[in-house]
Amino acid sequence: MVEFLYHNKGDGTFEEVGLLSQVAVDGDGRTYAGMGVDFADYNNDGWPDLVITDLANQRYALYQNNGDSTFNYSSFNTGVARSTMLHSGWGVRFLDYDNDGWKDLLVAQGHDLDTVELNYPNLHMPSATSTMTAASTPSLPPTTVPSTSSITKRPRKITGSY
């Protein structure tokens, strides 16, 4: 089933615009199990962007707002796709964790099977302390938090494809 995005029409009603805004499927045109979601301006361009977590063996979806009621699937060029493939994300939040003016990504990860590593050795449950650093930011040190959450650090704003 495709993802839905509801637009407030300002008259007490909403309309579904997921396909029109290009957030209904991932960058390969596939559907995914949308779990956690947040809507905030991660790249400081003045437009709210969208992030959606999902189950393991799927990529978390990061959509950059184009400012024209459409979004660009940005999971591949930001490193989010590669760094999230083996994880199930249940909740997600954009926040400025280190007060540097740029949104970081906080993800609550887990799996519905507590024995997932026995049945699927390629998948990993997050440890009590886990980190996730986007592949596009190898020069930044990972931030460690004492929970089953992860923080993805994002670099300073780079114009063009981030």
C-alpha positions in Angstrom: 0.0 0.0 0.0 1.3 3.5 -0.9 2.0 6.1 1.8 -0.5 8.9 2.3 0.1 12.6 2.8 -2.9 14.7 3.8 -3.0 18.4 2.8 -5.1 20.8 5.0 -7.3 22.7 2.6 -8.0 25.4 5.1 -11.8 24.8 5.2 -11.9 22.0 7.7 -11.2 19.3 5.1 -8.2 17.5 3.9 -7.2 16.0 0.6 -4.8 13.1 0.1 -1.8 14.2 -2.0 0.8 11.4 -1.5 1.2 10.5 -5.2 1.0 14.1 -6.4 3.7 15.2 -4.0 5.9 12.2 -4.7 6.0 10.7 -1.2 3.8 7.7 -1.8 6.7 5.3 -2.7 10.5 5.2 -2.2 13.1 6.2 -4.7 12.8 2.9 -6.5 9.0 3.2 -6.8 8.4 0.6 -4.1 6.0 0.7 -1.2 7.3 0.4 2.4 6.0 -0.1 5.9 5.9 3.5 7.2 6.4 3.5 10.9 7.7 6.7 12.5 7.3 10.1 10.8 8.5 13.6 11.4 8.0 16.8 9.3 10.6 19.6 9.9 13.1 21.7 7.9 16.3 19.6 8.1 18.3 21.6 5.5 17.4 25.1 6.7 15.9 26.2 3.4 12.6 27.3 5.0 10.5 24.4 3.8 9.5 21.4 6.0 11.0 18.1 4.9 9.7 14.6 5.7 11.4 11.5 7.2 9.7 8.1 7.6 11.2 5.1 9.3 10.2 1.5 8.4 11.0 -2.1 8.9 14.4 -3.9 8.4 15.4 -4.6 4.8 13.7 -1.4 3.7 15.3 2.1 3.6 14.2 4.9 5.8 12.6 7.6 3.5 14.0 11.1 3.7 12.1 13.5 1.4 13.5 17.0 0.7 10.7 19.6 0.2 11.1 21.3 -3.3 9.0 24.2 -2.2 6.4 23.6 -4.9 4.2 21.0 -3.2 6.5 18.2 -4.3 9.3 16.3 -2.6 12.6 14.7 -3.7 13.5 11.3 -2.3 16.8 12.1 -0.7 17.7 8.8 1.1 20.3 7.7 -1.4 22.3 10.9 -1.8 22.3 11.6 2.0 23.5 8.2 3.1 20.3 7.5 5.0 19.3 4.6 2.7 22.5 2.7 3.3 22.8 3.3 7.0 19.2 2.2 7.8 18.7 -0.9 5.6 19.3 -3.3 8.5 17.3 -1.5 11.1 13.6 -1.3 12.1 12.7 2.3 13.1 9.7 2.8 15.3 9.9 6.5 16.0 11.8 9.4 14.6 12.4 13.1 15.4 14.3 15.9 13.7 15.9 18.0 16.5 19.0 20.2 17.0 20.7 17.9 19.4 24.0 19.8 19.7 22.6 23.3 19.2 24.6 24.0 16.0 21.6 25.3 14.1 21.1 22.1 12.0 18.6 19.4 12.5 19.9 16.0 13.7 17.9 12.8 13.3 16.9 10.8 16.5 15.6 7.3 15.7 14.0 4.8 18.1 14.9 1.4 16.8 13.9 -2.1 17.7 12.4 -5.2 16.3 9.1 -7.1 17.0 11.1 -10.3 17.3 13.5 -10.4 20.3 15.3 -13.3 18.6 15.6 -11.6 15.2 19.4 -12.2 15.1 18.9 -16.0 15.4 16.5 -16.2 12.5 18.0 -13.4 10.4 21.7 -13.0 11.1 22.1 -10.0 8.8 19.7 -8.0 10.9 20.8 -6.5 14.2 19.0 -5.3 17.3 20.3 -2.1 18.5 22.5 -2.4 21.6 21.9 -0.5 24.8 24.2 2.1 23.4 24.1 2.5 19.6 25.1 5.1 17.1 24.2 5.8 13.5 26.2 8.2 11.4 25.0 8.9 7.9 27.4 7.6 5.2 27.6 11.1 3.7 29.2 12.5 6.9 32.2 10.3 7.6 34.3 13.2 9.0 31.9 13.8 11.8 32.3 11.8 15.0 29.3 9.7 15.9 27.2 10.8 18.9 26.5 8.1 21.4 23.3 8.1 23.5 22.5 5.6 26.3 19.3 4.1 24.8 18.1 2.1 21.8 18.0 5.4 19.9 20.4 6.7 17.4 21.5 10.1 16.3 22.5 10.8 12.7 24.7 13.9 12.4 24.3 16.0 9.3 26.9 18.2 7.8 26.8 22.0 7.4 24.4 23.0 4.6 25.7 22.1 1.1 23.9 23.6 -1.8 22.7 21.3 -4.5 22.2 17.7 -3.8 22.8 17.1 -0.1 
